[in-house]
Amino acid sequence: MTVVTRFAPSPTGFLHIGGARTALFNWLYAKHTGGKMLLRIEDTDRERSTEAAIQAILDGLTWLGLDWDGEVVYQFSRAARHREVAESLLAAGRAYYCYATPQELEEMRETARREGRPMRYDGRWRDRDPSEAPAGVKPVIRLKAPQDGETVVEDAVQGRVVWQNKDLDDLVLLRSDGTPTYMLAVVVDDHDMNVTHVIRGDDHLTNAARQTQIYQALDWAVPNMSHIPLIHGPDGAKLSKRHGALGIEAYRSMGYLPAALRNYLVRLGWSHGDQEMFSTQEMIDAFDLGSIGRSPARFDFAKLENLNGHYMRQTPDEELVAALEDLLPEIGEERGIGRKFAPVLREKLVAAMPGLKERAKTLIELLDSAYYLYAPRPLQLDEKAGVLLKDGRERLQGIVEKLAGLNDWTAEGVEGVVRQHAEATGVKLGQVAQPLRAALTGRATSPGLFDVMVVLGREETLERLRDAL
């Protein structure tokens, strides 16, 4: 048997972090078993489904590096097939026309509310002849669900889950306007797409009971089910925007690397011993459904940032500069860089990257820490740098001339001049280095000062010092 998983988002919003993890788990299980992951856009909610949301889902998956097999399937385009299946159940006596009016359904809801129980359709048209139908009422088609016994789902994550059939009513398969319901469409699509494993959030667990009943009515094999606990915030509450329930594009804009986000997401609810860091291949090799926990995972921005910082330090310098450039259309103008790096700035960024990436935890931090490379002259100093330069300006007198006479413009060469200047002035190296850093970068902290001077080059270094002094 070839394993076939599917990721089936609704395009009523962007690809959020929980959806991305579901997609990742489906992708990893398919890769682990040598199977396929399919992508289905569940766009049956015509009022809320948008092209922008569909594109955001496709872009988010692509950015995360999660590819899918075959063409994207759009659920709405399969409505005729869904109707055909509903009508086949009707013909087989496993579904029926229901002519209950909106007023009757509202009365059932009101009675349920009064009695403090969930609303259940009372089956009033289950065994009635359609000839008794009131005039002018368009019927829905309902499943003739079993009324006694149990519906059981053997879930790879949740274990054996049992519902009493008396607590499940006859669900609607086809609405009165002929459109299929979500429950029917999902079952028909999964069957027709040969899906063998359904891996999704545990908010779908009750749906699994309903869908199992549809499968059984159609005499179709029920796929393997795995319902993953949802992601909560650090405080244990349901994940909200303040916790990080954002679209994937927001994480990209905040400067996270896709490899780091993948690694972080795989550890939200799945474990492999004490291992925290995984290459993509290690994830694929190790991933199994049995190691997904039953408790909600907790989202932690600090852990994600630390992991991202680790990935940035492991990323080749040229790749990091390319990743920064990908963000420039969003953030480059406000920093005065533009939508692309000028060749000279790109060259300086690559040269400075070993020092820059040691401290930064996101690409945004990385670009901000590289401010000194693209800042216009005269430099605007931040508050701390302004204080350092004001206090240390006198200690820098004469250093421009000494540096101008240096032929060996290397880290060792400029360090030698700065050390000699400090000795000649009768102060410690730091008392010269701190105001020097402020004058050259506009900041109180930076990568190694002598590396900064080498990357800036002789002329730029001297001009900035002349500006400051």
C-alpha positions as CSV (number, residue, x, y, z in Angstrom):
1,M,0.0,0.0,0.0
2,T,1.3,3.5,-0.9
3,V,0.7,5.9,1.9
4,V,-1.2,9.0,0.8
5,T,-1.7,11.9,3.2
6,R,-3.4,15.2,2.4
7,F,-3.3,18.8,3.7
8,A,-6.7,20.4,3.3
9,P,-6.9,24.0,4.4
10,S,-9.9,26.3,4.1
11,P,-8.9,29.5,2.3
12,T,-10.9,31.7,4.6
13,G,-7.7,33.2,6.1
14,F,-4.0,32.8,5.7
15,L,-1.9,29.7,6.5
16,H,-1.6,30.0,10.3
17,I,1.0,28.3,12.5
18,G,-1.2,25.4,13.5
19,G,-2.1,24.7,9.9
20,A,1.6,24.8,9.0
21,R,2.4,22.2,11.6
22,T,-0.4,20.0,10.3
23,A,1.0,20.3,6.8
24,L,4.5,19.5,8.1
25,F,3.3,16.4,9.9
26,N,1.5,15.2,6.8
27,W,4.5,15.9,4.6
28,L,7.0,14.2,7.0
29,Y,4.8,11.1,7.3
30,A,4.5,10.8,3.5
31,K,8.2,11.3,3.0
32,H,9.0,8.8,5.9
33,T,6.9,6.1,4.3
34,G,7.9,6.8,0.7
35,G,4.3,7.9,0.0
36,K,2.7,11.1,-1.3
37,M,1.2,14.2,0.2
38,L,-1.7,15.8,-1.7
39,L,-3.0,19.4,-1.4
40,R,-6.7,20.1,-1.4
41,I,-8.1,23.6,-1.0
42,E,-11.5,23.3,0.8
43,D,-13.1,26.3,-0.8
44,T,-16.8,25.4,-0.5
45,D,-17.5,28.4,1.7
46,R,-17.8,30.7,-1.3
47,E,-18.5,33.9,0.7
48,R,-15.3,33.6,2.8
49,S,-12.9,31.9,0.4
50,T,-10.6,34.3,-1.3
51,E,-8.0,34.1,-4.0
52,A,-5.6,36.1,-1.8
53,A,-5.9,33.5,1.0
54,I,-5.4,30.6,-1.5
55,Q,-2.2,32.3,-2.8
56,A,-1.0,32.9,0.8
57,I,-1.5,29.2,1.6
58,L,0.5,28.1,-1.6
59,D,3.2,30.7,-0.9
60,G,3.5,29.8,2.8
61,L,3.9,26.1,2.0
62,T,6.5,26.8,-0.7
63,W,8.4,29.1,1.6
64,L,8.4,26.4,4.3
65,G,9.8,23.9,1.8
66,L,6.7,21.7,1.9
67,D,6.0,20.4,-1.6
68,W,3.0,18.4,-2.6
69,D,2.4,15.7,-5.2
70,G,0.2,16.3,-8.3
71,E,-2.1,19.2,-9.0
72,V,-3.9,21.2,-6.3
73,V,-7.5,19.9,-5.9
74,Y,-10.2,22.5,-5.4
75,Q,-13.1,21.1,-3.5
76,F,-15.8,23.4,-4.9
77,S,-15.1,22.1,-8.4
78,R,-16.1,18.6,-7.3
79,A,-19.6,19.6,-6.2
80,A,-21.3,17.5,-8.9
81,R,-19.4,14.4,-7.7
82,H,-20.5,15.1,-4.1
83,R,-24.2,15.4,-5.2
84,E,-23.9,12.1,-7.1
85,V,-22.7,10.3,-4.0
86,A,-25.5,11.8,-1.8
87,E,-28.0,10.7,-4.4
88,S,-26.5,7.2,-4.5
89,L,-27.0,6.9,-0.7
90,L,-30.6,8.1,-1.2
91,A,-31.2,5.4,-3.9
92,A,-29.7,2.7,-1.6
93,G,-32.0,3.7,1.3
94,R,-29.1,4.9,3.4
95,A,-30.2,8.6,3.2
96,Y,-33.5,10.4,3.0
97,Y,-35.2,13.6,2.1
98,C,-35.9,15.8,5.1
99,Y,-38.5,18.5,4.7
100,A,-38.2,20.0,8.2
101,T,-38.7,23.8,8.0
102,P,-36.4,26.4,9.4
103,Q,-39.0,27.1,12.1
104,E,-39.2,23.4,13.1
105,L,-35.4,23.3,13.4
106,E,-35.4,26.5,15.5
107,E,-38.0,24.9,17.8
108,M,-35.7,21.8,18.2
109,R,-32.8,24.2,19.0
110,E,-34.9,26.1,21.6
111,T,-36.0,22.8,23.2
112,A,-32.4,21.6,23.4
113,R,-31.3,24.9,25.0
114,R,-34.1,24.8,27.5
115,E,-33.2,21.2,28.5
116,G,-29.4,22.0,28.6
117,R,-28.4,19.6,25.9
118,P,-26.8,19.8,22.4
119,M,-29.1,20.4,19.5
120,R,-30.0,17.1,17.8
121,Y,-32.3,16.7,14.8
122,D,-35.1,14.4,16.0
123,G,-35.4,12.2,12.8
124,R,-39.0,13.3,12.1
125,W,-38.6,12.6,8.3
126,R,-36.4,9.5,8.6
127,D,-39.3,7.1,7.9
128,R,-41.9,9.4,6.4
129,D,-43.0,9.2,2.8
130,P,-42.0,12.2,0.7
131,S,-45.5,12.4,-0.6
132,E,-46.4,13.9,2.8
133,A,-44.0,16.8,2.1
134,P,-45.4,20.3,2.7
135,A,-45.7,22.4,-0.4
136,G,-42.9,24.8,-1.3
137,V,-40.3,23.3,1.1
138,K,-37.0,22.3,-0.7
139,P,-35.7,19.2,1.1
140,V,-32.1,18.5,2.4
141,I,-30.7,15.0,2.1
142,R,-29.8,13.5,5.5
143,L,-27.7,10.4,6.3
144,K,-29.8,7.6,7.8
145,A,-27.3,7.1,10.7
146,P,-27.3,4.1,12.9
147,Q,-29.4,4.7,16.0
148,D,-28.0,2.2,18.4
149,G,-24.6,0.7,19.0
150,E,-21.3,2.6,18.8
151,T,-19.2,4.4,16.3
152,V,-15.5,3.8,16.9
153,V,-12.3,5.5,15.6
154,E,-9.0,3.8,16.2
155,D,-6.9,6.9,16.3
156,A,-3.1,6.6,16.0
157,V,-2.6,9.6,18.5
158,Q,-5.8,9.6,20.6
159,G,-6.2,5.8,20.9
160,R,-9.6,4.2,20.7
161,V,-12.4,6.8,20.7
162,V,-16.0,5.7,21.0
163,W,-19.3,7.5,20.5
164,Q,-22.7,6.2,21.3
165,N,-24.8,6.3,18.2
166,K,-27.9,7.5,20.1
167,D,-26.0,10.8,20.7
168,L,-25.3,11.4,17.0
169,D,-28.2,12.6,14.8
170,D,-28.8,12.2,11.1
171,L,-26.5,14.8,9.6
172,V,-27.2,16.8,6.4
173,L,-25.3,15.6,3.3
174,L,-26.8,17.9,0.7
175,R,-28.4,21.3,1.5
176,S,-31.7,22.4,0.1
177,D,-29.9,24.4,-2.6
178,G,-28.1,21.2,-3.8
179,T,-24.7,22.1,-2.4
180,P,-22.8,19.4,-0.4
181,T,-21.9,19.9,3.2
182,Y,-18.3,19.8,4.4
183,M,-18.8,16.4,6.0
184,L,-19.8,14.7,2.8
185,A,-17.3,16.6,0.6
186,V,-14.4,15.6,2.8
187,V,-15.3,11.9,2.7
188,V,-15.8,11.8,-1.0
189,D,-12.6,13.7,-1.8
190,D,-10.5,11.6,0.6
191,H,-11.9,8.4,-1.0
192,D,-11.5,9.6,-4.6
193,M,-7.9,10.9,-3.9
194,N,-7.0,7.5,-2.3
195,V,-6.1,9.1,1.0
196,T,-4.9,6.4,3.4
197,H,-4.0,8.6,6.4
198,V,-5.9,11.6,7.7
199,I,-3.6,13.7,10.0
200,R,-5.2,16.8,11.3
201,G,-6.0,18.8,14.5
202,D,-8.0,17.2,17.3
203,D,-10.7,19.9,16.8
204,H,-11.8,17.5,14.0
205,L,-12.2,14.5,16.3
206,T,-16.0,14.7,16.4
207,N,-16.0,15.1,12.7
208,A,-14.2,11.8,12.5
209,A,-17.2,10.0,14.0
210,R,-19.6,11.7,11.5
211,Q,-17.3,10.9,8.6
212,T,-16.8,7.3,9.7
213,Q,-20.6,6.9,9.5
214,I,-20.6,8.2,6.0
215,Y,-17.8,5.9,5.0
216,Q,-19.6,2.9,6.4
217,A,-22.9,3.9,4.7
218,L,-21.0,3.9,1.4
219,D,-19.1,0.6,2.2
220,W,-15.8,2.4,1.7
221,A,-12.7,1.8,3.7
222,V,-12.1,4.3,6.5
223,P,-8.6,5.9,6.3
224,N,-6.2,5.7,9.3
225,M,-6.9,8.7,11.6
226,S,-4.5,10.8,13.6
227,H,-5.8,13.8,15.5
228,I,-3.1,16.1,16.8
229,P,-3.6,18.2,19.9
230,L,-3.8,21.9,19.2
231,I,-1.1,24.4,19.9
232,H,-1.6,26.6,23.0
233,G,0.2,29.7,24.2
234,P,2.9,29.7,26.9
235,D,0.2,30.3,29.5
236,G,-1.7,27.2,28.5
237,A,-4.6,29.1,26.9
238,K,-5.8,28.6,23.4
239,L,-3.3,30.1,20.9
240,S,-4.2,33.6,20.0
241,K,-2.5,36.4,18.0
242,R,-0.7,37.6,21.1
243,H,0.8,34.2,21.5
244,G,1.9,33.8,17.9
245,A,-1.3,32.6,16.1
246,L,-0.2,34.5,13.0
247,G,0.0,33.7,9.3
248,I,3.2,32.0,8.1
249,E,4.0,35.1,6.0
250,A,4.2,37.1,9.3
251,Y,7.0,34.8,10.5
252,R,8.8,35.3,7.2
253,S,8.4,39.1,7.7
254,M,9.7,38.9,11.2
255,G,12.9,37.4,9.9
256,Y,12.7,33.7,10.7
257,L,14.4,31.1,8.4
258,P,12.1,28.4,7.0
259,A,14.5,25.6,8.2
260,A,14.4,27.0,11.8
261,L,10.6,27.3,11.7
262,R,10.3,23.7,10.4
263,N,12.5,22.4,13.2
264,Y,10.6,24.4,15.8
265,L,7.2,23.2,14.5
266,V,8.2,19.5,14.4
267,R,9.0,19.6,18.1
268,L,5.6,21.1,19.0
269,G,3.8,17.9,20.0
270,W,6.2,15.3,18.5
271,S,9.4,14.1,20.3
272,H,12.3,11.9,19.5
273,G,14.2,11.3,22.7
274,D,15.9,14.5,23.9
275,Q,16.9,15.6,20.4
276,E,16.0,19.2,19.7
277,M,17.9,20.0,16.4
278,F,17.0,18.1,13.3
279,S,18.1,18.3,9.7
280,T,15.3,17.8,7.2
281,Q,16.5,14.3,6.5
282,E,16.7,13.5,10.2
283,M,13.1,14.6,10.6
284,I,12.0,12.4,7.7
285,D,13.9,9.4,9.0
286,A,12.7,9.7,12.6
287,F,9.1,10.9,12.2
288,D,6.3,8.5,13.3
289,L,2.7,9.0,14.4
290,G,3.2,7.1,17.7
291,S,5.5,9.8,19.1
292,I,3.0,12.5,18.8
293,G,1.8,13.4,22.3
294,R,-1.8,13.7,23.5
295,S,-1.4,17.0,25.4
296,P,-1.5,20.4,23.7
297,A,2.0,21.8,22.8
298,R,2.9,25.3,24.0
299,F,4.2,27.9,21.7
300,D,7.3,29.8,22.9
301,F,8.7,32.7,21.0
302,A,11.9,32.7,23.0
303,K,12.7,29.1,22.0
304,L,11.9,29.9,18.4
305,E,14.2,32.9,18.4
306,N,17.1,30.9,20.0
307,L,16.6,28.1,17.4
308,N,16.6,30.7,14.6
309,G,19.8,32.2,15.9
310,H,21.4,28.8,15.8
311,Y,20.3,28.2,12.2
312,M,21.5,31.6,11.2
313,R,25.0,30.9,12.5
314,Q,25.0,27.6,10.6
315,T,23.9,29.2,7.3
316,P,26.5,30.2,4.7
317,D,27.1,33.9,4.5
318,E,26.0,34.3,0.9
319,E,22.7,32.5,1.7
320,L,22.0,34.8,4.6
321,V,22.6,37.9,2.4
322,A,20.2,36.4,-0.2
323,A,17.6,35.8,2.6
324,L,18.0,39.4,3.7
325,E,17.5,40.6,0.1
326,D,14.3,38.6,-0.1
327,L,12.9,40.8,2.7
328,L,14.0,44.1,1.1
329,P,10.8,44.7,-0.9
330,E,9.0,44.8,2.5
331,I,11.6,46.6,4.7
332,G,14.3,48.0,2.5
333,E,12.7,51.4,1.7
334,E,12.2,52.5,5.3
335,R,15.9,51.8,6.0
336,G,17.1,53.7,3.0
337,I,18.5,50.6,1.3
338,G,15.9,50.2,-1.5
339,R,14.5,46.9,-2.9
340,K,17.9,45.4,-3.7
341,F,21.4,45.6,-2.3
342,A,23.8,47.7,-4.3
343,P,26.8,45.5,-5.4
344,V,29.2,47.3,-3.1
345,L,26.9,46.9,-0.1
346,R,26.3,43.3,-0.9
347,E,30.0,42.7,-1.0
348,K,30.4,44.4,2.4
349,L,27.6,42.4,3.9
350,V,29.1,39.1,2.9
351,A,32.5,40.2,4.3
352,A,30.9,41.3,7.6
353,M,28.5,38.4,8.0
354,P,30.7,36.2,10.2
355,G,30.7,38.9,12.9
356,L,27.1,40.0,12.3
357,K,25.4,36.6,12.6
358,E,27.0,35.7,15.9
359,R,24.6,37.9,17.9
360,A,21.4,38.2,15.8
361,K,18.4,35.9,16.3
362,T,16.3,37.0,13.4
363,L,17.1,38.4,9.9
364,I,15.6,41.7,11.0
365,E,18.0,41.9,13.9
366,L,20.8,41.0,11.5
367,L,19.9,43.8,9.1
368,D,19.6,46.3,11.9
369,S,23.0,45.2,13.3
370,A,24.5,45.8,9.8
371,Y,23.2,49.4,10.0
372,Y,26.8,50.8,10.0
373,L,27.3,49.4,6.5
374,Y,24.4,51.2,4.8
375,A,23.9,54.2,7.1
376,P,24.2,57.5,5.3
377,R,26.9,60.0,6.4
378,P,27.0,61.8,8.7
379,L,26.0,58.9,10.9
380,Q,23.0,59.3,13.2
381,L,24.2,58.0,16.5
382,D,21.8,56.3,18.9
383,E,21.6,57.6,22.5
384,K,24.3,55.3,24.0
385,A,26.7,55.8,21.1
386,G,26.2,59.6,21.4
387,V,27.2,59.4,25.1
388,L,30.2,57.2,24.4
389,L,31.5,59.6,21.7
390,K,30.9,62.7,23.7
391,D,32.8,61.2,26.7
392,G,35.6,59.8,24.5
393,R,36.0,62.4,21.7
394,E,39.2,63.8,23.3
395,R,40.8,60.3,23.5
396,L,40.4,60.0,19.7
397,Q,42.3,63.1,18.8
398,G,45.2,62.3,16.5
399,I,44.0,58.8,15.6
400,V,42.8,59.8,12.1
401,E,46.3,60.7,11.1
402,K,47.8,57.5,12.5
403,L,45.3,55.4,10.7
404,A,45.8,57.4,7.4
405,G,49.4,56.4,7.5
406,L,48.7,52.7,7.8
407,N,49.6,50.6,4.7
408,D,48.5,47.2,6.1
409,W,44.7,47.8,6.3
410,T,43.9,44.4,7.9
411,A,42.3,43.6,11.3
412,E,45.8,43.1,12.7
413,G,47.1,46.3,11.2
414,V,44.3,48.6,12.5
415,E,44.3,46.9,15.9
416,G,48.0,47.6,16.2
417,V,47.5,51.3,15.5
418,V,44.5,51.6,17.9
419,R,46.5,49.8,20.7
420,Q,49.5,52.1,20.1
421,H,47.2,55.1,20.2
422,A,45.7,54.0,23.5
423,E,49.1,53.5,25.1
424,A,50.3,56.8,23.9
425,T,47.2,58.5,25.3
426,G,47.7,56.7,28.6
427,V,44.3,54.9,28.7
428,K,43.1,51.3,28.3
429,L,42.2,49.9,24.9
430,G,38.5,49.9,25.7
431,Q,38.5,53.6,26.4
432,V,39.6,54.3,22.8
433,A,37.7,51.4,21.2
434,Q,34.3,52.4,22.6
435,P,34.1,55.9,21.3
436,L,35.8,54.7,18.1
437,R,33.0,52.1,17.6
438,A,30.3,54.8,18.3
439,A,31.9,57.1,15.6
440,L,32.1,54.3,13.0
441,T,28.8,52.5,13.5
442,G,26.5,54.9,15.3
443,R,25.8,52.2,17.9
444,A,27.3,51.1,21.3
445,T,27.6,47.5,20.2
446,S,28.7,45.9,16.9
447,P,30.7,43.0,15.6
448,G,34.4,43.1,16.4
449,L,35.7,46.7,16.0
450,F,38.7,45.9,13.9
451,D,36.6,43.6,11.6
452,V,34.2,46.6,11.2
453,M,37.1,48.9,10.1
454,V,38.3,46.4,7.6
455,V,34.8,45.9,6.1
456,L,34.2,49.6,5.9
457,G,37.6,50.1,4.2
458,R,40.2,52.8,4.7
459,E,38.4,55.7,3.0
460,E,35.0,55.2,4.6
461,T,36.6,54.7,8.1
462,L,38.6,57.9,7.8
463,E,35.7,59.9,6.5
464,R,33.4,58.8,9.3
465,L,36.0,59.6,11.9
466,R,36.5,63.1,10.4
467,D,32.7,63.6,10.5
468,A,32.6,62.6,14.2
469,L,35.6,64.5,15.3
